[in-house]
Amino acid sequence: MSLVIKQHEEGCLVSGKGTYSKRGDLKRLGGKWNATLKSWVFPKDKKEELEKMTEESPKVENRKVEVSEKILEGLVNSITVLTGEITELKKEVKYLKEEIVKLST
């Protein structure tokens, strides 16, 4: 979640990507959505909790995806089969084009 926390006369304003998916957590912390400000409004004393919440949130770009060798092998096999089928289809299209040319002459 990429939150932006700003001080405001009403308290703390929170905006940014991921706020909609985290609205339940934001409500539990005492936040109220302000459509005019397009931000969640919190009492000033919640700033530390909000900062902690952003620190604990995992960053998608830092996650590693581990793929088993079997899955990887299956994907490679599928791609190989599809490539072969595409090659065959290209040959058939070429043949049909040649037949159309013969018929039209």
Backbone as JSON Lines, residues from 0, in Angstrom:
{"i":0,"aa":"M","n":[0.85,-1.16,0.0],"ca":[0.0,0.0,0.0],"c":[0.9,1.23,0.0]}
{"i":1,"aa":"S","n":[0.61,2.17,-0.87],"ca":[1.41,3.38,-0.99],"c":[0.6,4.55,-0.43]}
{"i":2,"aa":"L","n":[0.75,4.78,0.86],"ca":[-0.02,5.84,1.51],"c":[0.77,7.13,1.62]}
{"i":3,"aa":"V","n":[0.04,8.22,1.51],"ca":[0.62,9.54,1.73],"c":[-0.09,10.1,2.96]}
{"i":4,"aa":"I","n":[0.69,10.43,3.98],"ca":[0.13,10.96,5.22],"c":[0.54,12.43,5.33]}
{"i":5,"aa":"K","n":[-0.47,13.3,5.5],"ca":[-0.21,14.73,5.62],"c":[-0.91,15.28,6.85]}
{"i":6,"aa":"Q","n":[-0.27,16.26,7.48],"ca":[-0.92,16.98,8.59],"c":[-1.93,17.95,7.99]}
{"i":7,"aa":"H","n":[-3.06,18.11,8.66],"ca":[-4.11,19.0,8.19],"c":[-4.78,19.59,9.41]}
{"i":8,"aa":"E","n":[-5.47,20.7,9.21],"ca":[-6.14,21.34,10.35],"c":[-7.17,20.44,11.0]}
{"i":9,"aa":"E","n":[-7.74,19.52,10.23],"ca":[-8.73,18.58,10.77],"c":[-8.07,17.37,11.42]}
{"i":10,"aa":"G","n":[-6.78,17.18,11.22],"ca":[-6.07,16.01,11.74],"c":[-5.06,15.53,10.72]}
{"i":11,"aa":"C","n":[-5.0,14.23,10.52],"ca":[-4.11,13.66,9.5],"c":[-4.95,13.28,8.29]}
{"i":12,"aa":"L","n":[-4.41,13.56,7.11],"ca":[-5.05,13.14,5.87],"c":[-4.25,11.99,5.3]}
{"i":13,"aa":"V","n":[-4.96,10.97,4.86],"ca":[-4.31,9.81,4.25],"c":[-4.92,9.61,2.87]}
{"i":14,"aa":"S","n":[-4.04,9.53,1.87],"ca":[-4.48,9.28,0.5],"c":[-3.44,8.4,-0.18]}
{"i":15,"aa":"G","n":[-3.7,8.04,-1.42],"ca":[-2.74,7.24,-2.17],"c":[-3.32,5.93,-2.65]}
{"i":16,"aa":"K","n":[-2.51,5.21,-3.42],"ca":[-2.93,3.92,-3.96],"c":[-3.1,2.92,-2.84]}
{"i":17,"aa":"G","n":[-4.13,2.13,-2.93],"ca":[-4.33,1.07,-1.95],"c":[-5.27,1.43,-0.82]}
{"i":18,"aa":"T","n":[-5.72,2.67,-0.77],"ca":[-6.6,3.03,0.34],"c":[-7.96,2.36,0.22]}
{"i":19,"aa":"Y","n":[-8.44,2.18,-1.0],"ca":[-9.76,1.55,-1.16],"c":[-9.74,0.11,-0.66]}
{"i":20,"aa":"S","n":[-8.71,-0.62,-1.01],"ca":[-8.64,-2.03,-0.59],"c":[-8.4,-2.16,0.92]}
{"i":21,"aa":"K","n":[-7.86,-1.11,1.54],"ca":[-7.6,-1.14,2.98],"c":[-8.62,-0.33,3.77]}
{"i":22,"aa":"R","n":[-9.77,-0.01,3.16],"ca":[-10.74,0.86,3.83],"c":[-11.23,0.29,5.16]}
{"i":23,"aa":"G","n":[-11.32,-1.03,5.26],"ca":[-11.74,-1.63,6.52],"c":[-10.76,-1.33,7.64]}
{"i":24,"aa":"D","n":[-9.46,-1.49,7.34],"ca":[-8.42,-1.18,8.33],"c":[-8.42,0.3,8.67]}
{"i":25,"aa":"L","n":[-8.6,1.13,7.65],"ca":[-8.6,2.58,7.87],"c":[-9.79,3.0,8.73]}
{"i":26,"aa":"K","n":[-10.94,2.38,8.53],"ca":[-12.12,2.67,9.36],"c":[-11.88,2.24,10.8]}
{"i":27,"aa":"R","n":[-11.27,1.04,10.97],"ca":[-11.01,0.55,12.34],"c":[-10.07,1.46,13.11]}
{"i":28,"aa":"L","n":[-9.18,2.14,12.39],"ca":[-8.27,3.08,13.05],"c":[-8.93,4.43,13.34]}
{"i":29,"aa":"G","n":[-10.2,4.56,12.94],"ca":[-10.93,5.79,13.24],"c":[-11.0,6.76,12.07]}
{"i":30,"aa":"G","n":[-10.63,6.31,10.89],"ca":[-10.65,7.19,9.73],"c":[-12.04,7.36,9.15]}
{"i":31,"aa":"K","n":[-12.26,8.54,8.6],"ca":[-13.52,8.83,7.91],"c":[-13.18,9.39,6.54]}
{"i":32,"aa":"W","n":[-13.86,8.86,5.52],"ca":[-13.6,9.31,4.15],"c":[-14.17,10.71,3.94]}
{"i":33,"aa":"N","n":[-13.37,11.59,3.37],"ca":[-13.81,12.94,3.02],"c":[-13.7,13.07,1.51]}
{"i":34,"aa":"A","n":[-14.88,13.05,0.85],"ca":[-14.91,13.07,-0.62],"c":[-14.37,14.39,-1.17]}
{"i":35,"aa":"T","n":[-14.58,15.48,-0.46],"ca":[-14.09,16.78,-0.93],"c":[-12.57,16.81,-0.96]}
{"i":36,"aa":"L","n":[-11.97,16.29,0.1],"ca":[-10.5,16.25,0.19],"c":[-9.91,15.05,-0.54]}
{"i":37,"aa":"K","n":[-10.78,14.11,-0.91],"ca":[-10.36,12.84,-1.53],"c":[-9.29,12.16,-0.68]}
{"i":38,"aa":"S","n":[-9.56,12.11,0.6],"ca":[-8.62,11.54,1.57],"c":[-9.39,10.99,2.75]}
{"i":39,"aa":"W","n":[-8.71,10.13,3.5],"ca":[-9.22,9.67,4.77],"c":[-8.75,10.66,5.83]}
{"i":40,"aa":"V","n":[-9.64,11.02,6.73],"ca":[-9.31,11.99,7.78],"c":[-9.24,11.24,9.11]}
{"i":41,"aa":"F","n":[-8.14,11.46,9.84],"ca":[-7.91,10.82,11.13],"c":[-7.61,11.87,12.18]}
{"i":42,"aa":"P","n":[-7.89,11.54,13.45],"ca":[-7.44,12.43,14.51],"c":[-5.91,12.52,14.49]}
{"i":43,"aa":"K","n":[-5.37,13.63,14.94],"ca":[-3.92,13.85,14.89],"c":[-3.15,12.78,15.66]}
{"i":44,"aa":"D","n":[-3.75,12.23,16.7],"ca":[-3.03,11.25,17.52],"c":[-2.89,9.88,16.84]}
{"i":45,"aa":"K","n":[-3.42,9.7,15.66],"ca":[-3.32,8.43,14.94],"c":[-2.15,8.38,13.97]}
{"i":46,"aa":"K","n":[-1.39,9.47,13.87],"ca":[-0.33,9.54,12.87],"c":[0.69,8.41,13.03]}
{"i":47,"aa":"E","n":[1.12,8.13,14.26],"ca":[2.11,7.06,14.47],"c":[1.58,5.7,14.04]}
{"i":48,"aa":"E","n":[0.33,5.42,14.37],"ca":[-0.26,4.13,13.97],"c":[-0.34,4.01,12.45]}
{"i":49,"aa":"L","n":[-0.68,5.13,11.8],"ca":[-0.77,5.12,10.34],"c":[0.6,4.89,9.72]}
{"i":50,"aa":"E","n":[1.62,5.54,10.25],"ca":[2.97,5.35,9.74],"c":[3.43,3.91,9.93]}
{"i":51,"aa":"K","n":[3.09,3.34,11.08],"ca":[3.45,1.95,11.36],"c":[2.75,1.02,10.36]}
{"i":52,"aa":"M","n":[1.5,1.31,10.05],"ca":[0.73,0.49,9.12],"c":[1.38,0.52,7.73]}
{"i":53,"aa":"T","n":[1.88,1.65,7.31],"ca":[2.51,1.73,5.99],"c":[3.85,1.0,5.99]}
{"i":54,"aa":"E","n":[4.56,1.0,7.12],"ca":[5.84,0.29,7.2],"c":[5.65,-1.21,7.17]}
{"i":55,"aa":"E","n":[4.55,-1.7,7.77],"ca":[4.3,-3.14,7.85],"c":[3.74,-3.7,6.56]}
{"i":56,"aa":"S","n":[3.17,-2.85,5.73],"ca":[2.57,-3.33,4.49],"c":[3.64,-3.8,3.52]}
{"i":57,"aa":"P","n":[3.49,-5.02,3.01],"ca":[4.5,-5.51,2.06],"c":[4.44,-4.74,0.76]}
{"i":58,"aa":"K","n":[5.57,-4.51,0.17],"ca":[5.65,-3.84,-1.12],"c":[5.63,-4.91,-2.2]}
{"i":59,"aa":"V","n":[4.75,-4.76,-3.16],"ca":[4.6,-5.76,-4.21],"c":[5.9,-5.94,-4.98]}
{"i":60,"aa":"E","n":[6.61,-4.83,-5.24],"ca":[7.82,-4.95,-6.03],"c":[8.93,-5.7,-5.3]}
{"i":61,"aa":"N","n":[8.82,-5.88,-3.99],"ca":[9.85,-6.59,-3.24],"c":[9.55,-8.08,-3.06]}
{"i":62,"aa":"R","n":[8.4,-8.52,-3.51],"ca":[8.04,-9.93,-3.34],"c":[8.72,-10.78,-4.4]}
{"i":63,"aa":"K","n":[9.14,-11.96,-3.99],"ca":[9.71,-12.91,-4.93],"c":[8.67,-13.99,-5.19]}
{"i":64,"aa":"V","n":[8.62,-14.41,-6.43],"ca":[7.7,-15.49,-6.79],"c":[8.55,-16.73,-7.05]}
{"i":65,"aa":"E","n":[8.23,-17.79,-6.33],"ca":[8.95,-19.03,-6.52],"c":[8.07,-19.98,-7.34]}
{"i":66,"aa":"V","n":[8.63,-20.48,-8.41],"ca":[7.9,-21.37,-9.3],"c":[8.61,-22.72,-9.26]}
{"i":67,"aa":"S","n":[7.83,-23.75,-9.05],"ca":[8.45,-25.07,-9.0],"c":[8.93,-25.47,-10.39]}
{"i":68,"aa":"E","n":[9.89,-26.38,-10.42],"ca":[10.45,-26.84,-11.69],"c":[9.38,-27.53,-12.54]}
{"i":69,"aa":"K","n":[8.47,-28.25,-11.89],"ca":[7.42,-28.94,-12.64],"c":[6.51,-27.94,-13.34]}
{"i":70,"aa":"I","n":[6.14,-26.88,-12.65],"ca":[5.28,-25.86,-13.26],"c":[6.0,-25.21,-14.43]}
{"i":71,"aa":"L","n":[7.25,-24.87,-14.21],"ca":[8.06,-24.24,-15.26],"c":[8.2,-25.17,-16.47]}
{"i":72,"aa":"E","n":[8.44,-26.44,-16.21],"ca":[8.57,-27.42,-17.29],"c":[7.26,-27.53,-18.06]}
{"i":73,"aa":"G","n":[6.15,-27.54,-17.34],"ca":[4.83,-27.6,-17.99],"c":[4.58,-26.39,-18.87]}
{"i":74,"aa":"L","n":[4.98,-25.22,-18.4],"ca":[4.82,-24.01,-19.21],"c":[5.66,-24.07,-20.48]}
{"i":75,"aa":"V","n":[6.89,-24.51,-20.33],"ca":[7.78,-24.62,-21.5],"c":[7.19,-25.62,-22.5]}
{"i":76,"aa":"N","n":[6.69,-26.75,-22.03],"ca":[6.08,-27.74,-22.92],"c":[4.86,-27.16,-23.63]}
{"i":77,"aa":"S","n":[4.04,-26.44,-22.9],"ca":[2.85,-25.83,-23.51],"c":[3.24,-24.84,-24.59]}
{"i":78,"aa":"I","n":[4.24,-24.05,-24.33],"ca":[4.71,-23.07,-25.31],"c":[5.25,-23.78,-26.55]}
{"i":79,"aa":"T","n":[5.97,-24.86,-26.34],"ca":[6.53,-25.63,-27.45],"c":[5.41,-26.19,-28.32]}
{"i":80,"aa":"V","n":[4.38,-26.73,-27.68],"ca":[3.25,-27.3,-28.43],"c":[2.55,-26.19,-29.21]}
{"i":81,"aa":"L","n":[2.29,-25.07,-28.56],"ca":[1.61,-23.95,-29.23],"c":[2.43,-23.43,-30.41]}
{"i":82,"aa":"T","n":[3.73,-23.34,-30.24],"ca":[4.6,-22.88,-31.32],"c":[4.51,-23.83,-32.51]}
{"i":83,"aa":"G","n":[4.5,-25.12,-32.24],"ca":[4.36,-26.12,-33.31],"c":[3.02,-25.98,-34.02]}
{"i":84,"aa":"E","n":[1.95,-25.78,-33.25],"ca":[0.62,-25.62,-33.85],"c":[0.55,-24.36,-34.7]}
{"i":85,"aa":"I","n":[1.17,-23.31,-34.25],"ca":[1.19,-22.06,-35.02],"c":[1.92,-22.27,-36.35]}
{"i":86,"aa":"T","n":[3.03,-22.97,-36.29],"ca":[3.8,-23.26,-37.5],"c":[2.95,-24.04,-38.5]}
{"i":87,"aa":"E","n":[2.22,-25.04,-38.02],"ca":[1.34,-25.83,-38.89],"c":[0.23,-24.97,-39.48]}
{"i":88,"aa":"L","n":[-0.34,-24.09,-38.66],"ca":[-1.4,-23.21,-39.16],"c":[-0.88,-22.26,-40.24]}
{"i":89,"aa":"K","n":[0.33,-21.75,-40.05],"ca":[0.93,-20.88,-41.06],"c":[1.1,-21.62,-42.39]}
{"i":90,"aa":"K","n":[1.52,-22.89,-42.32],"ca":[1.68,-23.71,-43.53],"c":[0.33,-23.89,-44.23]}
{"i":91,"aa":"E","n":[-0.71,-24.15,-43.43],"ca":[-2.05,-24.34,-44.0],"c":[-2.55,-23.06,-44.66]}
{"i":92,"aa":"V","n":[-2.32,-21.93,-44.03],"ca":[-2.74,-20.64,-44.58],"c":[-2.01,-20.38,-45.89]}
{"i":93,"aa":"K","n":[-0.73,-20.65,-45.92],"ca":[0.06,-20.46,-47.14],"c":[-0.49,-21.34,-48.27]}
{"i":94,"aa":"Y","n":[-0.78,-22.6,-47.95],"ca":[-1.33,-23.52,-48.93],"c":[-2.67,-23.01,-49.46]}
{"i":95,"aa":"L","n":[-3.54,-22.56,-48.55],"ca":[-4.86,-22.06,-48.97],"c":[-4.73,-20.82,-49.84]}
{"i":96,"aa":"K","n":[-3.79,-19.95,-49.52],"ca":[-3.57,-18.76,-50.35],"c":[-3.15,-19.16,-51.76]}
{"i":97,"aa":"E","n":[-2.26,-20.14,-51.83],"ca":[-1.81,-20.63,-53.15],"c":[-2.96,-21.22,-53.94]}
{"i":98,"aa":"E","n":[-3.85,-21.97,-53.26],"ca":[-5.01,-22.56,-53.93],"c":[-5.97,-21.49,-54.42]}
{"i":99,"aa":"I","n":[-6.14,-20.45,-53.63],"ca":[-7.03,-19.35,-54.03],"c":[-6.47,-18.66,-55.27]}
{"i":100,"aa":"V","n":[-5.16,-18.46,-55.3],"ca":[-4.52,-17.83,-56.46],"c":[-4.73,-18.71,-57.69]}
{"i":101,"aa":"K","n":[-4.58,-20.03,-57.56],"ca":[-4.76,-20.96,-58.68],"c":[-6.2,-20.89,-59.21]}
{"i":102,"aa":"L","n":[-7.16,-20.86,-58.28],"ca":[-8.57,-20.84,-58.68],"c":[-8.97,-19.52,-59.34]}
{"i":103,"aa":"S","n":[-8.33,-18.45,-58.93],"ca":[-8.7,-17.15,-59.48],"c":[-8.04,-16.85,-60.82]}
{"i":104,"aa":"T","n":[-7.1,-17.7,-61.26],"ca":[-6.45,-17.48,-62.56],"c":[-7.02,-18.33,-63.65]}
